[in-house]
């Protein structure tokens, strides 16, 4: 059957309709986005410019920083611009593109965080075999599978949503094109699509979260036999990862592991995994990681030294 579609654009309600609050949000989220871009770009530059950080852990940290830049860019620029726009509209194809990129990079983040947990498990529980387990080829394969899995997820998610007909309703009660708010506008039965969305997004989030928890339980069990210094270093690294995982996965599970029902709280919860987590990642991994901090100091010293030579 041919899909009937009379909609050429959608209108966002955004986070608030109050002009004063919107102006405050504009300044706040612009600051957040600048922190996301600067922090994650700095981590990327540090990781790939320092030979001492050419290890599996920092390879995946570099992947995570790139994902955070792209993931936040799928929603933040449009949201920030809408705070000072009279009409918050997005074209039909713009909505499709935003949903696809958002779910592509969001799912990539889920898979990269899961792979990072496996990396920590291999490093702590199998230190003598670590270089064999996490070889260059294995790291490349895991990163490639993460990106390919995210691509498949996003394609299915977007196709399921936009194969439905949209007749006249245009107002999306959100600040970006996500599955549940868009499904509410479809003029067709969405029961089957809702179930498939839960299977696609909800179970991916929950499954990866349970794998992460299991890996940390095994790591904590193995740490009992280690020295106090080894325990401190391992707990510091895993603590950083667990903080990021909690801020990202709990809101995702809340949003996607349920039928297509929207609550007023959804928009606030979405801010955590679309903006707060990408902003906190560089802060958490930098402030709690001595290797990254020392590498950043060396990078800064090289930049200062280069500038002094140019002046001389």
Number of C-alpha atoms within 10 A of each C-alpha: 3 7 10 12 16 12 14 13 15 21 19 19 17 17 20 13 10 9 12 11 12 19 13 12 18 18 12 12 19 17 11 17 21 12 17 26 20 14 20 26 18 16 26 20 13 23 22 14 14 14 10 12 16 12 16 21 18 20 19 21 22 20 16 26 24 18 22 27 20 18 24 23 21 24 19 20 13 16 23 20 12 20 26 14 11 8 11 18 19 18 13 17 13 15 19 18 14 21 23 23 21 23 23 26 25 25 25 27 25 21 23 23 26 22 21 22 24 18 20 22 22 20 20 20 17 14 13 11 11 17 14 13 16 19 13 14 11 13 19 15 12 18 19 12 15 20 20 14 16 23 19 12 22 24 16 15 22 22 13 18 21 19 14 20 19 21 14 13 16 19 17 21 21 23 24 26 26 21 21 21 20 23 24 19 18 20 15 12 12 16 11 9 19 21 15 16 25 19 15 17 22 20 15 20 24 18 14 17 21 13 15 21 16 13 19 21 13 13 21 18 11 15 18 10 10 12 9 11 9 13 16 13 14 18 17 16 16 19 16 18 21 18 15 20 21 14 17 25 20 16 20 23 19 15 23 23 20 16 16 20 13 15 10 10 9 16 17 13 15 20 16 19 22 22 21 19 23 30 25 20 24 25 18 17 22 19 11 16 15 14 14 20 16 13 19 20 13 14 17 13 12 12 12 12 12 12 11 10 9 8 7 6
